[in-house]
Structure formats: structure tokens, C-alpha cells
Amino acid sequence: MKKIISGLFVFFSIILFAQESIQFQDLPFKDLIAKAKKENKIVFIDAYASWCGPCKLMERNVFTKKPVGDYYNANFVNARFDMEKGEGREIAAKYGVRSYPTYLFLNGDGELISQNLGYMEESVFLAMAQDINSPSNKKGSLKDRFAKGEKDPEFLINIMKLNSTSDYDFAKKASERYFENKNKAEELSKDDIGFLLFFLKSVEDPNYKVFTSKKADIIKYLPEETYKEFDHQLILSKVAAQSIDEKNKRINEDYFLKTAEPLVGKYEALIKLNQTKLSYYEQNKNFPEYEKAALEYYKNSDSFEPNELLKAAWIFSDQVKNTTSLKKAVEWAEKSVMRGETSENTYILAKLYFLIGNKEMAKTYAEMSRNLATQSNKESTLAENLLKQLK
């Protein structure tokens, strides 16, 4: 009898414990959004990864607390997705999830209204939810409200913060309205300057006038030389766009240099020209021109970050046949490997060695790539296929 009572006690304790926790709904993403729309609620998504320690601590120490469960269950449509499996991958890509745990709050139109991350104590996690669960966040689609002309600074700042990666054009338009309606006599804050520079891409952007008129405010936070360099990049971006010969799919180098040199000097003009060529010829799959531009731009490879060099090496490994050029790409890939070995950079180096005929080194790095991939639970097919060719 005691055993039965004891068993019932444990059973009911488990039920009570479950009721006190956040109730995560096992529904497809689109159904969660539809449910939130119908109930005029906000969707809360715990975006986690199975290997993430802080995610497990949140699940054990915070999601199970009664005040947390009571509030989240009453006010949100709650769900959890592993960002590395199934629908979680699509959600991670759509909302720019790169760290775990990330907490996504979405309205009934599937728009992001808040994104936070990291382990939080119960009180902080609850306060965050109470702040997000405000009437203003349930007014409807952010885009509809924006289209109707809403000018509230906090509303516009929220759009900028939340959409800077997932919907850059929307966020950029919000930045333009924000600065258009800002008191012209008011000094720009550090955050204002961050928004201004992040969304400013061209001298033809409306916010370029703010950039030039508020120079005195900006150089309180940035060295004047940095301000000047940023301005030069904006000017050169316009020249680069004007230098594209779309008919022949080429960059008009003579026009670029003739136009840019008087504005920023020969050194900066040449750098921007090569950057423009690399980007344009890669985009248009003109790899012979890309090869020439990369060899010129990365001539002094010590001046560049290893990851940038690795990208060029990867393109060479797929698209370039010239042995001399491939040997240069080996140097670029080696710099990345020297910084830190990964399954990706060791594979690229192995393939480049294979292409220039150094089978011994190709085998060494292909085996390293395979082993690193296995250790980190990554795909090793490319390395294994290369090893088969080396037998």
C-alpha cells in the first residue's frame, strides 16, 4: 500500500511539475503563427541546440519555475525548435539565429518583434517577457504600421534592430524615416551614429545628408580619419556602380581610375577597383577575370585576413586550372590552416595540393580534414572522395 501511495505521489508530482513549467506546443511553425494570429498573442520560440549547455540550464532551472510557466502559458504561444534539425534550420536562417539559446518573439504575421539570447535568471527572463507582451507589439504587422506612416522613434529603432539581417531593405527604410523625423538641432547619440553608418551605403541615400551635416557629432565617437575613409568608400561605391559595363559584363577600369583618383587618390582607387572586380567577376562567374583580379589584389597576402584568403583559395580550387595560380592559392589556404585547422580549410588545402600534383601533401590534409569532420560530427564526404582519388 505504501508503495502504491508513494508511486501516486511521484506521478502527481510529475503532473504538477509539468503544469507549472512553460507548455511548449508541438506544432509546425506555420500553425504556431496562425494560432497566435487567431488568439492575438505573441509566439515565443526557444531556439536551442542539443549540445548547448546554457540551453539545458534554461530548460531545467528557468522554464520549470511556476511564475515563468504561469506568465508564458497565459500570454504566449510557446514552442521549442532545435536549430540544427528539421524546421529549426529554416527558422535559424530566416531570423538570423547564430547563438544559443536565442529567444524569438514573433507576431501573428510571423514578424520578429524581439530577439534576445543567452542564459537568464528567472526574474530577468520574466521581466523580458512582460516588456515584450505590450499592446504596441500586438497592433498588427510591422510593415502595415510602417506603410501607414508610423513615426514613433522606438517603433522605428525596433524595426532597425530586428530586421537588419533578415530584411535589410525594410530596416534601411526605417532608418531613413527615423533620421528624417529626428530633431535637426538634437545631437546624435552613439546608438544613432551606429544606425546611421550601418544603413548608409551610397552618397545617393537620403541619410548621406545627415552623415555630412552631422560630421561634428560623428567625430566625437570616431576618429576623423575613419570618418574620411568611410566617406571615401561611399564615393567609390558610386563610381564602381557607374563603371560596370553590363552589356559586356566587364568593369571599365579606365573610367573607374579616371573618376576615382581625383576624389580619393590613386592608392585607395586601386584597392576599390580590385575589390569591385573580385565581387563583380565572382557574381557573374567570369573566373578568368576573377583569377587575374585575385592574383593582383592578394599579391601581398600578409596584409589580408586568412578567412578572406581562404575564400579566394576555395574559388581557385573549383575554377582555376593554371598551376602557377593554384600554387599561389596554396599559400592563401596555408595561412588559414596556420591560424587554426578546420575540416573546411584543410580540405581546400588538400584539394589544391592535389591539383598541383603534390599527392603526398594532398593525402595528409585530406586525412586531417576527414578526421576533423568526424570529431565535430560534420560531413566528411568531400575529403573521403578525394582520398579515393589519391589511392
LINKA-V120559 format. One record per residue. N is the residue number from 0. RES is the residue in one letter. SS is DSSP state (a for helix, b for strand, c for the rest). Layout:
# LINKA-V120559
n=N res=RES ss=SS
n=N res=RES ss=SS
This chain:
# LINKA-V120559
n=0 res=M ss=c
n=1 res=K ss=a
n=2 res=K ss=a
n=3 res=I ss=a
n=4 res=I ss=a
n=5 res=S ss=a
n=6 res=G ss=a
n=7 res=L ss=a
n=8 res=F ss=a
n=9 res=V ss=a
n=10 res=F ss=a
n=11 res=F ss=a
n=12 res=S ss=a
n=13 res=I ss=a
n=14 res=I ss=a
n=15 res=L ss=a
n=16 res=F ss=a
n=17 res=A ss=a
n=18 res=Q ss=a
n=19 res=E ss=a
n=20 res=S ss=c
n=21 res=I ss=c
n=22 res=Q ss=c
n=23 res=F ss=c
n=24 res=Q ss=c
n=25 res=D ss=c
n=26 res=L ss=c
n=27 res=P ss=c
n=28 res=F ss=a
n=29 res=K ss=a
n=30 res=D ss=a
n=31 res=L ss=a
n=32 res=I ss=a
n=33 res=A ss=a
n=34 res=K ss=a
n=35 res=A ss=a
n=36 res=K ss=a
n=37 res=K ss=a
n=38 res=E ss=a
n=39 res=N ss=c
n=40 res=K ss=c
n=41 res=I ss=b
n=42 res=V ss=b
n=43 res=F ss=b
n=44 res=I ss=b
n=45 res=D ss=b
n=46 res=A ss=b
n=47 res=Y ss=b
n=48 res=A ss=c
n=49 res=S ss=c
n=50 res=W ss=c
n=51 res=C ss=c
n=52 res=G ss=a
n=53 res=P ss=a
n=54 res=C ss=a
n=55 res=K ss=a
n=56 res=L ss=a
n=57 res=M ss=a
n=58 res=E ss=a
n=59 res=R ss=a
n=60 res=N ss=a
n=61 res=V ss=c
n=62 res=F ss=c
n=63 res=T ss=c
n=64 res=K ss=c
n=65 res=K ss=a
n=66 res=P ss=a
n=67 res=V ss=a
n=68 res=G ss=a
n=69 res=D ss=a
n=70 res=Y ss=a
n=71 res=Y ss=a
n=72 res=N ss=a
n=73 res=A ss=a
n=74 res=N ss=a
n=75 res=F ss=b
n=76 res=V ss=b
n=77 res=N ss=b
n=78 res=A ss=b
n=79 res=R ss=b
n=80 res=F ss=b
n=81 res=D ss=b
n=82 res=M ss=c
n=83 res=E ss=c
n=84 res=K ss=c
n=85 res=G ss=a
n=86 res=E ss=a
n=87 res=G ss=a
n=88 res=R ss=a
n=89 res=E ss=a
n=90 res=I ss=a
n=91 res=A ss=a
n=92 res=A ss=a
n=93 res=K ss=a
n=94 res=Y ss=a
n=95 res=G ss=c
n=96 res=V ss=c
n=97 res=R ss=c
n=98 res=S ss=c
n=99 res=Y ss=c
n=100 res=P ss=c
n=101 res=T ss=b
n=102 res=Y ss=b
n=103 res=L ss=b
n=104 res=F ss=b
n=105 res=L ss=b
n=106 res=N ss=c
n=107 res=G ss=c
n=108 res=D ss=c
n=109 res=G ss=c
n=110 res=E ss=c
n=111 res=L ss=b
n=112 res=I ss=b
n=113 res=S ss=b
n=114 res=Q ss=b
n=115 res=N ss=b
n=116 res=L ss=b
n=117 res=G ss=c
n=118 res=Y ss=c
n=119 res=M ss=c
n=120 res=E ss=c
n=121 res=E ss=a
n=122 res=S ss=a
n=123 res=V ss=a
n=124 res=F ss=a
n=125 res=L ss=a
n=126 res=A ss=a
n=127 res=M ss=a
n=128 res=A ss=a
n=129 res=Q ss=a
n=130 res=D ss=a
n=131 res=I ss=a
n=132 res=N ss=c
n=133 res=S ss=c
n=134 res=P ss=a
n=135 res=S ss=a
n=136 res=N ss=a
n=137 res=K ss=a
n=138 res=K ss=c
n=139 res=G ss=c
n=140 res=S ss=c
n=141 res=L ss=a
n=142 res=K ss=a
n=143 res=D ss=a
n=144 res=R ss=a
n=145 res=F ss=a
n=146 res=A ss=a
n=147 res=K ss=c
n=148 res=G ss=c
n=149 res=E ss=c
n=150 res=K ss=c
n=151 res=D ss=c
n=152 res=P ss=a
n=153 res=E ss=a
n=154 res=F ss=a
n=155 res=L ss=a
n=156 res=I ss=a
n=157 res=N ss=a
n=158 res=I ss=a
n=159 res=M ss=a
n=160 res=K ss=a
n=161 res=L ss=a
n=162 res=N ss=a
n=163 res=S ss=c
n=164 res=T ss=c
n=165 res=S ss=c
n=166 res=D ss=c
n=167 res=Y ss=a
n=168 res=D ss=a
n=169 res=F ss=a
n=170 res=A ss=a
n=171 res=K ss=a
n=172 res=K ss=a
n=173 res=A ss=a
n=174 res=S ss=a
n=175 res=E ss=a
n=176 res=R ss=a
n=177 res=Y ss=a
n=178 res=F ss=a
n=179 res=E ss=a
n=180 res=N ss=c
n=181 res=K ss=c
n=182 res=N ss=c
n=183 res=K ss=c
n=184 res=A ss=c
n=185 res=E ss=c
n=186 res=E ss=c
n=187 res=L ss=c
n=188 res=S ss=c
n=189 res=K ss=a
n=190 res=D ss=a
n=191 res=D ss=a
n=192 res=I ss=a
n=193 res=G ss=a
n=194 res=F ss=a
n=195 res=L ss=a
n=196 res=L ss=a
n=197 res=F ss=a
n=198 res=F ss=a
n=199 res=L ss=c
n=200 res=K ss=c
n=201 res=S ss=c
n=202 res=V ss=c
n=203 res=E ss=c
n=204 res=D ss=c
n=205 res=P ss=c
n=206 res=N ss=c
n=207 res=Y ss=a
n=208 res=K ss=a
n=209 res=V ss=a
n=210 res=F ss=a
n=211 res=T ss=a
n=212 res=S ss=a
n=213 res=K ss=c
n=214 res=K ss=a
n=215 res=A ss=a
n=216 res=D ss=a
n=217 res=I ss=a
n=218 res=I ss=c
n=219 res=K ss=c
n=220 res=Y ss=c
n=221 res=L ss=c
n=222 res=P ss=c
n=223 res=E ss=a
n=224 res=E ss=a
n=225 res=T ss=a
n=226 res=Y ss=a
n=227 res=K ss=a
n=228 res=E ss=a
n=229 res=F ss=a
n=230 res=D ss=a
n=231 res=H ss=a
n=232 res=Q ss=a
n=233 res=L ss=a
n=234 res=I ss=a
n=235 res=L ss=a
n=236 res=S ss=a
n=237 res=K ss=a
n=238 res=V ss=a
n=239 res=A ss=a
n=240 res=A ss=a
n=241 res=Q ss=a
n=242 res=S ss=c
n=243 res=I ss=b
n=244 res=D ss=b
n=245 res=E ss=c
n=246 res=K ss=c
n=247 res=N ss=c
n=248 res=K ss=c
n=249 res=R ss=b
n=250 res=I ss=b
n=251 res=N ss=c
n=252 res=E ss=a
n=253 res=D ss=a
n=254 res=Y ss=a
n=255 res=F ss=a
n=256 res=L ss=a
n=257 res=K ss=a
n=258 res=T ss=a
n=259 res=A ss=a
n=260 res=E ss=a
n=261 res=P ss=a
n=262 res=L ss=a
n=263 res=V ss=a
n=264 res=G ss=c
n=265 res=K ss=a
n=266 res=Y ss=a
n=267 res=E ss=a
n=268 res=A ss=a
n=269 res=L ss=a
n=270 res=I ss=a
n=271 res=K ss=a
n=272 res=L ss=a
n=273 res=N ss=a
n=274 res=Q ss=a
n=275 res=T ss=a
n=276 res=K ss=a
n=277 res=L ss=a
n=278 res=S ss=a
n=279 res=Y ss=a
n=280 res=Y ss=a
n=281 res=E ss=a
n=282 res=Q ss=a
n=283 res=N ss=c
n=284 res=K ss=c
n=285 res=N ss=c
n=286 res=F ss=a
n=287 res=P ss=a
n=288 res=E ss=a
n=289 res=Y ss=a
n=290 res=E ss=a
n=291 res=K ss=a
n=292 res=A ss=a
n=293 res=A ss=a
n=294 res=L ss=a
n=295 res=E ss=a
n=296 res=Y ss=a
n=297 res=Y ss=c
n=298 res=K ss=c
n=299 res=N ss=c
n=300 res=S ss=a
n=301 res=D ss=a
n=302 res=S ss=a
n=303 res=F ss=c
n=304 res=E ss=c
n=305 res=P ss=a
n=306 res=N ss=a
n=307 res=E ss=a
n=308 res=L ss=a
n=309 res=L ss=a
n=310 res=K ss=a
n=311 res=A ss=a
n=312 res=A ss=a
n=313 res=W ss=a
n=314 res=I ss=a
n=315 res=F ss=a
n=316 res=S ss=a
n=317 res=D ss=a
n=318 res=Q ss=a
n=319 res=V ss=c
n=320 res=K ss=c
n=321 res=N ss=c
n=322 res=T ss=a
n=323 res=T ss=a
n=324 res=S ss=a
n=325 res=L ss=a
n=326 res=K ss=a
n=327 res=K ss=a
n=328 res=A ss=a
n=329 res=V ss=a
n=330 res=E ss=a
n=331 res=W ss=a
n=332 res=A ss=a
n=333 res=E ss=a
n=334 res=K ss=a
n=335 res=S ss=a
n=336 res=V ss=a
n=337 res=M ss=a
n=338 res=R ss=a
n=339 res=G ss=c
n=340 res=E ss=c
n=341 res=T ss=c
n=342 res=S ss=a
n=343 res=E ss=a
n=344 res=N ss=a
n=345 res=T ss=a
n=346 res=Y ss=a
n=347 res=I ss=a
n=348 res=L ss=a
n=349 res=A ss=a
n=350 res=K ss=a
n=351 res=L ss=a
n=352 res=Y ss=a
n=353 res=F ss=a
n=354 res=L ss=a
n=355 res=I ss=c
n=356 res=G ss=c
n=357 res=N ss=c
n=358 res=K ss=a
n=359 res=E ss=a
n=360 res=M ss=a
n=361 res=A ss=a
n=362 res=K ss=a
n=363 res=T ss=a
n=364 res=Y ss=a
n=365 res=A ss=a
n=366 res=E ss=a
n=367 res=M ss=a
n=368 res=S ss=a
n=369 res=R ss=a
n=370 res=N ss=a
n=371 res=L ss=a
n=372 res=A ss=a
n=373 res=T ss=a
n=374 res=Q ss=a
n=375 res=S ss=c
n=376 res=N ss=c
n=377 res=K ss=c
n=378 res=E ss=c
n=379 res=S ss=c
n=380 res=T ss=a
n=381 res=L ss=a
n=382 res=A ss=a
n=383 res=E ss=a
n=384 res=N ss=a
n=385 res=L ss=a
n=386 res=L ss=a
n=387 res=K ss=a
n=388 res=Q ss=a
n=389 res=L ss=a
n=390 res=K ss=c
